[in-house]
Amino acid sequence: MPIYEYECIECGRRFEKRQGFGEDGRPSCPFCQGEARRVFHPVPIIFKGPGFYVTDSRGSGNKEDKEEEKK
């Protein structure tokens, strides 16, 4: 079962709750019993390989140039 993070609208406290997919999506705050909303976090993106950064060296893409470099 996944763990979700919630923030209380009344008191502003954050808490985690373990919920199944079929359960109610709006739990009450365990501290003040107020209504809570789910907190969403951004997903990290990892770029791998050459060509993603300005400092990467890029070839000209020409087949003739690449053949000359190999010689």
Helices and strands as residue ranges (DSSP letters): E 3-8, E 14-18, E 36-38, H 63-70
